[in-house]
């Protein structure tokens, strides 16, 4: 079950002294990168899947320095 796996991960991170800000940033970066990959780099499809505006997604991609697939637009 996903909640059990998440709970275990959170416990490990707390035990290791990972700060909330660092954990949240890394989670957001990896989540966005994974969705972008599944949507073949399409900003429009990825933004829709993530439930955010395309401009917000573009800003987050730049902020996290996430690489999109070459040649992909929109």
C-alpha positions as CSV (number, residue, x, y, z in Angstrom):
1,X,0.0,0.0,0.0
2,X,1.4,3.4,-1.0
3,X,0.6,5.1,2.4
4,X,2.7,2.4,4.2
5,X,5.6,2.9,1.8
6,X,5.4,6.7,2.2
7,X,5.2,6.4,6.0
8,X,8.4,4.3,6.0
9,X,10.2,6.7,3.7
10,X,9.2,9.7,5.9
11,X,10.4,7.8,9.0
12,X,13.8,7.2,7.4
13,X,14.1,10.8,6.3
14,X,13.2,12.1,9.8
15,X,15.7,9.7,11.4
16,X,18.4,10.9,9.0
17,X,17.7,14.5,9.8
18,X,16.4,15.5,6.4
19,X,14.9,19.0,6.5
20,X,11.3,19.4,5.4
21,X,12.2,22.0,2.8
22,X,14.8,19.7,1.2
23,X,12.4,16.7,1.2
24,X,9.6,18.7,-0.4
25,X,11.8,20.2,-3.0
26,X,13.3,16.8,-4.0
27,X,9.8,15.2,-4.1
28,X,8.4,18.0,-6.3
29,X,11.4,17.8,-8.7
30,X,11.2,14.0,-9.1
31,X,7.4,14.0,-9.4
32,X,7.4,16.6,-12.1
33,X,10.3,14.9,-14.0
34,X,8.5,11.6,-13.9
35,X,5.2,13.0,-15.2
36,X,7.1,14.9,-17.9
37,X,8.8,11.6,-19.0
38,X,5.4,9.8,-19.1
39,X,4.0,12.6,-21.2
40,X,7.0,12.6,-23.6
41,X,8.0,16.1,-22.5
42,X,4.7,17.7,-23.4
43,X,4.1,20.7,-21.2
44,X,0.4,20.8,-21.9
45,X,-0.2,17.1,-21.1
46,X,2.1,17.2,-18.1
47,X,0.5,20.3,-16.7
48,X,-2.9,18.7,-17.1
49,X,-1.8,15.5,-15.4
50,X,-0.2,17.5,-12.5
51,X,-3.3,19.7,-12.1
52,X,-1.4,23.0,-12.6
53,X,-1.2,25.7,-15.2
54,X,1.3,25.3,-18.0
55,X,3.1,28.5,-17.0
56,X,3.5,27.3,-13.4
57,X,4.9,24.0,-14.7
58,X,7.4,25.9,-16.9
59,X,8.5,28.0,-13.9
60,X,9.0,24.9,-11.8
61,X,10.9,23.1,-14.6
62,X,13.3,26.1,-14.8
63,X,13.5,26.4,-11.0
64,X,14.4,22.7,-10.6
65,X,16.6,22.7,-13.7
66,X,14.6,19.7,-15.1
67,X,15.6,18.6,-18.5
68,X,12.9,18.0,-21.1
69,X,13.3,15.7,-24.1
70,X,15.0,17.5,-27.0
71,X,12.6,18.8,-29.7
72,X,9.5,18.7,-27.6
73,X,7.2,21.7,-27.5
74,X,3.9,22.3,-25.8
